[in-house]
Amino acid sequence: MVASKLYKYIDANGGLKMLQNSNLQFTNASKFNDPFDCHPALFDYSNVPITPNNWPPADFMKLKGETDMENLRNSTWICCLSKVYDSLLMWSYYNSHKGICIGLNINKVLNCCQRKFIGLMYPYPAEVKYRDILQKPDYFKDFNTWDEMLTTKARVWEHEQEVRLITKDPMWIHAERDIPQELYEEELIDGKEIRHYPPITGDCFESIYLGVNIFPRNKDEIIKAAKRLNPEIKIYQMTTDPETFRLKEQLIEQ
């Protein structure tokens, strides 16, 4: 069962925009940093079932299976969240502890996404599974290949404790912010590069955690934006606990 509260690690500028615009970012499944993530090669296409002579040959069926999964990957958009807010490694990824972590009420987020969504499938949450050795599912026999492809990662990423919001072929209204800055000058833009930002309400945002090394200017801007969005939001400053090599949060009284 997915936790009712999940966390979004993000750099300070991105976090400020997320609060100001009150939305979430969904990214195409083919655009993640990990080259194994959501890859069609995670499946076994070799066990083609015996079919009548007038059916396509086995080599065609293998190719078709891998193509189907590649098309599935290209039509899927994901928002990556975490079950924890105090991961040293996750904080390090986002500007060396200069970013923020946003606590979200996931039930309210899903309700908002369903009200605003136009497309083939409402976003749904799924926990990522981490493995040392991949036992490839049989494409022709296993019925959960879609979830397997989208939620299986190498164990080296286990510290992320990731939960994904997954949707297919979203059709939220696009704005300039949906297109990465580096693509503004391109005449033709790959549709998989477009990010999707469904709006969510202020009460979805339950807490903000400020990085240990956050710049004072960013800290002030983020606190103001968070309070405008949700006056009841709880804001914490992350600090170090040298006795245990852990991070701990300290509530900022407003």
C-alpha positions in Angstrom: 0.0 0.0 0.0 1.4 3.4 -1.0 2.0 5.9 1.8 -0.4 8.8 2.1 2.5 11.3 2.1 5.3 11.3 -0.4 8.2 13.7 -1.1 9.6 15.5 -4.1 13.3 16.4 -4.0 14.0 19.4 -6.2 16.5 22.2 -6.7 15.7 25.6 -5.2 14.6 27.3 -8.5 12.5 24.3 -9.6 10.9 24.1 -6.2 10.1 27.8 -6.1 8.4 27.4 -9.6 6.5 24.3 -8.4 5.1 26.3 -5.4 4.3 29.4 -7.4 2.5 27.4 -10.2 1.1 24.8 -7.8 1.8 21.8 -10.1 3.7 18.6 -10.6 6.2 17.7 -13.3 5.7 14.5 -15.4 8.6 13.4 -17.6 8.5 10.9 -20.4 9.7 7.4 -19.4 12.4 7.4 -22.1 14.1 10.5 -20.7 15.5 9.4 -17.3 19.2 9.5 -16.4 19.4 5.7 -15.8 19.8 4.0 -19.2 18.2 0.8 -17.9 15.1 2.7 -16.6 11.9 1.5 -18.3 13.9 -0.2 -21.1 12.2 -2.8 -23.3 15.3 -5.0 -23.1 14.2 -5.9 -19.5 11.9 -8.6 -21.0 12.3 -11.9 -22.7 10.8 -12.1 -26.1 12.2 -15.5 -27.1 9.4 -17.8 -26.0 7.0 -17.2 -28.9 4.0 -19.5 -28.5 3.3 -22.1 -31.1 0.8 -20.7 -33.6 -1.0 -21.9 -36.8 1.1 -21.8 -40.0 -0.6 -18.7 -41.3 0.5 -16.6 -38.3 3.5 -14.4 -38.5 6.9 -16.2 -38.0 8.6 -16.3 -34.6 11.2 -13.7 -35.4 8.5 -11.2 -36.4 6.7 -11.8 -33.2 9.8 -11.2 -31.1 10.4 -7.9 -33.0 6.8 -6.9 -32.6 6.9 -7.6 -28.8 9.9 -5.4 -28.3 8.4 -2.7 -30.5 5.2 -2.8 -28.5 7.1 -2.2 -25.3 9.2 0.6 -26.9 6.0 2.3 -27.9 4.6 1.8 -24.4 7.7 3.5 -23.0 7.4 6.4 -25.4 3.8 7.0 -24.5 4.2 6.9 -20.7 4.9 9.9 -18.4 6.1 9.6 -14.8 6.4 11.8 -11.8 9.1 10.5 -9.4 8.6 10.8 -5.7 10.1 9.3 -2.6 8.9 7.8 0.7 11.6 9.6 2.7 12.6 13.2 3.2 16.0 12.7 4.9 18.1 10.7 2.4 21.7 12.0 2.4 22.2 10.9 -1.1 19.0 12.4 -2.5 19.8 15.7 -0.9 23.3 15.6 -2.4 21.8 15.1 -5.9 20.0 18.4 -5.7 22.6 21.2 -5.6 24.6 19.7 -2.7 21.9 20.2 -0.1 21.0 23.6 -1.5 17.6 22.5 -2.7 14.3 21.6 -1.0 12.1 18.6 -0.4 8.3 19.0 -0.7 5.9 16.8 1.3 2.7 16.0 -0.7 -0.6 14.5 0.4 -0.8 11.9 -2.3 -4.5 11.2 -2.0 -5.3 14.9 -2.6 -2.7 15.0 -5.4 -4.4 12.0 -7.2 -7.9 13.6 -6.8 -6.6 16.8 -8.4 -4.9 15.0 -11.2 -8.1 13.0 -12.0 -10.2 16.2 -12.0 -7.8 18.0 -14.4 -6.7 15.0 -16.6 -7.7 14.4 -20.2 -6.2 11.3 -21.7 -6.2 7.5 -21.8 -5.5 6.7 -18.1 -5.6 8.5 -14.8 -2.3 8.8 -13.0 -1.8 6.0 -10.5 0.9 5.4 -7.8 3.3 2.4 -8.0 6.3 1.5 -5.8 9.6 0.9 -7.5 11.2 -2.6 -7.0 15.0 -2.9 -6.8 16.9 -6.0 -7.9 20.5 -7.1 -8.1 19.9 -9.6 -10.9 17.1 -9.3 -13.4 15.0 -12.3 -14.1 13.3 -11.2 -17.3 9.6 -11.6 -17.4 8.3 -13.6 -20.4 6.6 -11.1 -22.7 4.2 -13.7 -24.1 3.2 -15.3 -20.8 3.4 -12.7 -18.0 0.5 -10.3 -17.8 2.2 -7.7 -15.6 5.0 -6.8 -18.1 3.9 -3.1 -18.3 4.2 -2.5 -14.5 7.4 -4.6 -14.5 9.0 -2.4 -17.1 8.0 0.9 -15.5 8.8 0.0 -11.8 12.0 -2.2 -11.9 15.4 -0.6 -11.2 18.9 -1.8 -10.2 19.4 -2.1 -6.4 22.0 0.6 -6.5 19.1 3.1 -6.6 17.4 1.6 -3.5 18.2 4.6 -1.3 15.7 6.6 -3.3 12.7 4.6 -2.0 10.9 5.8 -5.0 7.2 5.8 -5.7 6.0 6.8 -9.2 2.9 8.4 -10.4 2.3 6.9 -13.9 0.1 8.0 -16.7 -0.2 7.3 -20.4 -0.6 9.8 -23.2 -1.4 12.9 -21.0 -3.1 15.8 -22.7 -2.7 18.6 -20.1 -2.7 22.0 -21.7 0.9 22.9 -22.7 2.7 26.1 -22.0 6.2 27.4 -22.8 7.4 26.0 -19.5 6.6 22.5 -20.7 9.4 22.6 -23.3 13.0 22.5 -22.0 14.9 25.7 -22.4 17.6 24.1 -24.6 14.9 23.2 -27.2 13.3 26.6 -27.6 15.3 27.3 -30.8 14.5 24.0 -32.4 12.1 24.0 -35.4 10.9 20.5 -34.7 10.6 19.3 -31.1 10.4 15.6 -30.1 7.1 15.1 -28.3 8.9 13.0 -25.7 10.8 16.1 -24.6 7.6 17.9 -23.6 7.0 17.8 -19.9 3.5 17.8 -18.4 2.5 19.9 -15.4 -1.0 19.1 -14.0 -2.2 21.7 -11.6 -2.8 20.7 -8.0 -4.4 22.6 -5.1 -2.6 24.3 -2.3 -3.7 21.8 0.4 -1.8 19.1 -1.5 1.4 20.7 -0.2 1.7 19.7 3.5 5.4 20.5 4.3 8.6 22.0 3.0 12.1 20.8 4.0 14.9 23.3 3.3 18.4 21.9 2.5 21.2 22.3 5.0 23.1 24.6 2.6 20.2 26.5 1.0 21.0 30.1 0.2 19.3 32.7 2.4 17.7 34.5 -0.5 16.2 31.2 -1.9 15.1 30.2 1.6 13.1 33.5 2.1 11.5 33.3 -1.4 10.5 29.6 -0.9 9.0 30.3 2.6 6.9 33.2 1.2 5.7 31.2 -1.8 4.8 28.2 0.4 2.8 30.3 2.9 0.9 32.0 0.0 0.0 28.6 -1.4 -1.0 27.0 1.9 -1.0 29.1 5.1 -1.1 25.8 7.1 2.0 24.3 5.5 4.8 23.2 7.9 8.3 24.4 7.1 11.4 22.7 8.4 15.1 23.5 8.2 17.2 20.4 7.7 20.3 20.2 10.0 23.1 17.7 10.6 23.4 15.2 13.4 27.1 14.4 13.6 26.5 11.8 16.3 24.7 9.5 13.8 25.6 10.8 10.3 22.0 11.6 9.8 19.9 14.6 8.8 17.2 15.9 11.1 14.5 18.5 10.6 13.8 21.5 12.8 10.4 23.2 12.6 10.6 26.9 11.6 8.1 28.8 13.7 6.1 31.3 11.6 
